[in-house]
């Protein structure tokens, strides 16, 4: 069986397990050339393949199409993000990510879970882990310590059954297919950015027309039903930014008032800020 066929079959098996995949070359980078000029910002909105991890799919038929476009593919990537993340433990150039992880476990008092473990071509390991709903873990290199990279939202892991320039990727022979385990709470805290400290402050309307309008938008957010909080926040933010563009509201007051309302309604501050920023971008684009 050649590398391409092995990679495709392994990718299709990963899809059966619920993972999103896309083809990789021998150098572990996306195997389909981008349809855009260098410096583009498209993440697949154009509808064409060639966007790396943003091509990742759980549709077997589409995965086959992607591999047909990548005749030199020797492996596949598994998209991370959502509830699925990975720890890439490197063991090369005098750095041992496994040792670093054990030191962290001893220092912070957690057990390293016996989870799905992939042996990499460099002699290191990929640990597959799950995180709670609503938690976003970002990609990072060295955040936890030397030799440890985090593969989170927007990142990917090389899947077992792939071949690289220096070797293949395979399930750990002693652990086998043990299933993905939750990330220990103390380790998860180390993965996440420290919360920004700020003095507690609530929006207080002053009574003029602009403040009354903002107060009304705040009430929309505070009154949002479960499951509609983000949608209501986005709508209110878009209305508020339109007032900012008209010169009727101050941007810092809009952001702070809506963030406070969203947090009071149960949304995480970081999530609220992302939604408000997204509404700002859409309002600017419309203008």
Long-range contacts (C-beta under 8 A, 24 or more apart in sequence): 3-73, 3-74, 3-75, 3-163, 4-67, 4-71, 4-72, 4-73, 4-74, 6-161, 6-163, 7-67, 7-73, 7-74, 7-75, 7-76, 7-161, 7-162, 7-163, 8-63, 8-64, 8-67, 8-73, 8-76, 9-161, 10-76, 10-159, 10-160, 10-161, 10-162, 11-63, 11-67, 11-76, 11-159, 11-161, 12-60, 12-63, 12-64, 13-161, 14-76, 14-78, 14-159, 15-57, 15-58, 15-59, 15-60, 15-63, 18-58, 19-58, 19-78, 19-79, 19-84, 19-159, 20-56, 20-57, 20-58, 20-78, 20-79, 21-56, 21-57, 21-58, 21-63, 21-76, 21-77, 21-78, 21-79, 21-159, 22-52, 22-53, 22-55, 22-56, 22-57, 22-63, 22-66, 22-76, 22-77, 22-79, 22-156, 23-66, 23-67, 23-69, 23-70, 23-73, 23-75, 23-76, 23-77, 24-73, 24-74, 24-75, 24-76, 24-77, 24-158, 24-162, 25-70, 25-72, 25-73, 25-74, 25-75, 26-72, 26-74, 26-75, 26-163, 26-164, 26-165, 27-164, 27-165, 28-75, 28-77, 28-158, 28-162, 28-164, 30-55, 30-77, 31-70, 31-72, 31-73, 31-74, 32-66, 32-69, 32-70, 52-77, 52-156, 53-77, 53-79, 53-154, 53-155, 53-156, 56-156, 74-162, 74-163, 74-164, 75-158, 75-159, 75-161, 75-162, 75-163, 75-164, 75-169, 76-158, 76-159, 76-161, 76-162, 77-156, 77-157, 77-158, 77-159, 78-156, 78-157, 78-158, 78-159, 79-155, 79-156, 80-139, 80-151, 80-152, 80-153, 80-154, 80-155, 80-156, 80-157, 81-136, 81-152, 81-153, 81-154, 81-155, 82-153, 83-130, 83-131, 83-132, 83-133, 84-128, 84-129, 84-130, 84-131, 84-180, 85-128, 85-129, 85-130, 85-131, 85-137, 85-150, 85-151, 85-152, 85-183, 85-191, 86-126, 86-127, 86-128, 86-129, 86-150, 86-151, 86-155, 86-157, 87-126, 87-127, 87-129, 87-144, 87-148, 87-149, 87-150, 87-151, 88-120, 88-124, 88-126, 88-148, 88-149, 88-150, 88-151, 88-157, 89-124, 89-125, 89-126, 89-127, 89-147, 89-148, 90-122, 90-124, 90-147, 90-148, 90-149, 91-122, 91-123, 91-124, 91-147, 92-122, 92-123, 92-124, 95-146, 95-147, 96-147, 97-124, 97-125, 97-145, 97-146, 97-147, 97-148, 97-149, 98-124, 98-125, 98-147, 99-147, 100-144, 100-145, 100-146, 100-147, 100-148, 101-144, 101-145, 101-148, 103-145, 104-144, 104-145, 104-187, 104-190, 105-187, 108-186, 108-187, 108-190, 109-186, 110-184, 110-185, 110-186, 110-187, 111-184, 112-184, 113-181, 113-182, 113-183, 113-184, 114-175, 114-178, 114-181, 115-178, 115-179, 115-180, 115-181, 116-171, 116-175, 116-177, 116-178, 116-179, 116-180, 116-181, 117-171, 117-172, 117-175, 117-178, 118-157, 118-158, 118-159, 118-160, 118-169, 118-170, 118-171, 118-172, 119-169, 119-170, 119-171, 119-172, 119-173, 120-158, 120-164, 120-167, 120-169, 121-164, 121-165, 121-166, 121-167, 121-168, 121-169, 122-166, 122-167, 125-172, 126-151, 126-157, 126-158, 126-169, 128-157, 128-180, 129-180, 129-181, 129-182, 129-183, 130-180, 130-181, 130-182, 130-183, 131-182, 131-183, 131-188, 132-182, 134-268, 134-271, 135-188, 135-192, 136-270, 136-271, 137-188, 137-191, 137-192, 138-193, 140-191, 143-190, 143-191, 144-190, 144-191, 150-191, 152-191, 195-269, 201-256, 201-260, 202-260, 203-253, 203-256, 203-257, 203-260, 203-261, 209-248, 210-243, 210-248, 210-249, 213-243, 213-248, 213-249, 214-240, 214-243, 214-249, 214-253, 214-254, 214-257, 217-257, 217-258, 218-257, 218-258, 218-260, 218-261, 221-258, 221-261, 221-262, 221-265, 222-261, 222-264, 222-265, 224-265, 229-262, 229-265, 229-266, 229-267, 230-267, 230-271, 230-275, 233-258, 233-261, 233-262, 233-267, 233-272, 233-275, 233-276, 233-279, 234-275, 234-276, 234-278, 234-279, 235-279, 237-275, 237-276, 237-279, 237-280, 238-279, 238-282, 238-283, 241-279, 241-280, 241-283, 241-284, 242-283, 245-283, 245-284, 245-287
